[in-house]
Amino acid sequence: MKKYSYVGIAFIILIFGIYAVPKIVNKFKTPKLITIAKVPSFEFTNQEGKLISDSFYDGKVYVVEFFFTTCPTICPKMTESMLKIQNEFYGNPDFGIASFSINPKHDTPEILKEYAKTHGATSKNWNFLTGEQDRIYELANTGFTLYAGEDSNAEGGFEHSGMFALVDKNGNIRSRLDKYGNPIAFYDGLNPTGVQQIKEDIKILLKE
């Protein structure tokens, strides 16, 4: 009787191993990051009054957001999240951030410089960018498909996405897949989970 019990237990353990081990392995498997689109060429002025183009980020992994300095709603939270990302990779020459103002008429280089100083944005590779509004909106809405627009009924007079875009060293927008195998496309800059996910995926891209 005991002999058959041991055989039965061994069989159960074998079956468990067949089905459980792949799940355990997948749990610790490095997430696959797919390509969403190519970042179009751009050139804007940063907080130091210097022209910064997409070529500045060649060979760098970087995060993109669209914001404005007088935003009374989601921007403070986005900046807080971006600071956490900055601090995670501080001093890494292969990492950068690009923050595009959707209110360039107000957000001059001088104002952006003060905003960066006030909020602790000290990374040399973090550019706060301003320029022609139409070009910035085209970059946001068409280039990245991250919504930005004027809205007199919105607080602050503008509406925009709270999502962050992740770009690899070759200028491709990259994204992880959700549990259903679909690309998330962008990372929620207002949610700790989204911030943690993008930090994990930055580390993956830095190794590519």
N, C-alpha and C positions, 0 to 999 in steps of 0.2 A: 504493500500500500504506500509506504513511504517512498519507495523507488519511483512510483508513478507520480507522486506529489512533486518530487524533485524535478522530474522530467517536465511536468506541467509548468512549474515555476520558471524553469530554464526557457521554456518555449515562450512564456509571457514576456520574460526579460528580452528575449531576442526580438520579438515583435515590437516591443516598446522602443528598442534601440533603432529598429529600421525606420520607424515613423518619427521618433523624437529627435534623433541626432541631426537630421537635416534642418529641422526647425531651430534647434539651438545654434547650428552653424550660421543659418540665415540671419538670426538675431544679431550676431556679431559681425556679419558681412559688411564690408564697406559699401555704402549706398552708391548706386549708379547715378551719375549726373548726366542728363541729356542736354543737347543743344536746342535752345528755343529760337534764337535768331542771331544775326550779326549786328553789332552796334554800328549805326551809321557814323560817318565822319562828322565831327563837330569841332567848333573853336569858339571859346568864350573867354571872358576876362575874369580872373580870380580875385581874391581878397587883397592880393598884393599889387593889383594892377597889371599883372602879366597875362599874356595870351596863352591859354591852355587848350590844346587840341586832344583828340583821342589818342594821338601818338605819344602823349605824356605817359599813358598807361600801358604802352607796349611792354610786354614781359611782366606785367603786374596783374594780380588778381585784385579786383576792386568792386566796391558796392556803390550803387547809384540810388539817389532819392531825389524827389522834387518837393520843394518846401518854400516857405517865405518867412522872413524874420519877424513879421508882425502877426503871424498866425496865432489866434487865441485858442485854438482847439487841439488838433492832433500833433502839430509840429513840436511842441515841447516834449511830448512823449517820444516822438521819432528821434529827436536829438539826443535824448537820454539813452535810447537804445543804441544809436550810432556811436555814442561815447563808449558804451560797453564793448562794442566791436573794435573801436579804435584801441582801447586799452588792452584788449586780448592779443592784438597783433602789433602793439606799439614797438617801433624801432625796426620792424621788418621792412626792408627796402623793396620787397616784392609784393607789398600790399598797399592799397590806396582807397580813398573814398572820393566820390564826386557828388556834391550837393548843389543842385541847380535851382536857382530862385525862379519862381513863377510870377514874381512881382518885381521885375528888373527895373521898372521906373523908380521904385523906392529903394530897392536893394542895390545900392551902388557899391563899388569895391570897398569904400570907407566904412559903410554900414556893415557889410559882410565881415570885414576885418574885426570890427568891434564885437560883432555877434560871436565870431569864432573865439575871440579872447575871453569874452564873458562866460562862454559855455565850456571852456577848457578843451577846445578843438586845437590841439597843438602839433598833431602829426604833420610832417613836411609834405606828405603825400595826400593830405586832405584838402581838396580845393572846393571853395565856395564860389560858384560861377554865376555870372550875370551877363546879359547881352540883349540882343533884340528879342522882344517878347514872342513874336511870331515864330522865330527859329527855335526858341526854347519849347514852345507849345508843340511844334512839329516833332521835335525830338522826343518829347514826353508821350504824346498821343499816337504818333506813327512809329517812331523809332523804337520806343520801349513798350508801347501800348499801356502806359501808366497814365491814367487820366489826370489832366490839369486844365483848368479853365476859369474864367472870370464868372462870378455869380453875385449880383448885387444883393441877393437874398441870403447869401451864406455869411456866417460870421467871419469878419475879416475881408469879405468881398471876393474870395476865391474858393474854389473847390479843388481837391487833389487827392490822389491815392496815398494811403499810409503804408504801401508796400515798398519793399526794397528789391532791387534787381541785383543779381550776382553775375559778374563778368569775369571770364577766364583770361589767361595771359595772352590769348590770341584774339581778344575782342569779341568773344562769343558770349551771349547771355545763356547762362546755364541754370539748371534746376534739378532738384531731386524728384523722385516719383512718390506719390502717396501710396497708401496701403492697397489701393486697387490697381496700381500700376500706371496711374495717370500723372502727368507732370503737374506740379503745383505752380510752376511758372515763376512765381515771385514769393517773397518771404514777408510775413506780417511783421512790420516794424513796431506794431502796437502791442504785440503779444510776446511774453517771455519764451514761449515755445518756438515761435518764428525766429526770434533772435538766437536762440540756442541752435536751431537747425542751420541757420546761415553761418554761424561760427564753425560748426562741424564741417560744413561743406566748403568753406574757405580753406580749411586745413587740407581737405582732399585736393582741391585745385592747386594749392601751393606746391604739392608734391608732384604734380603732373609735369 
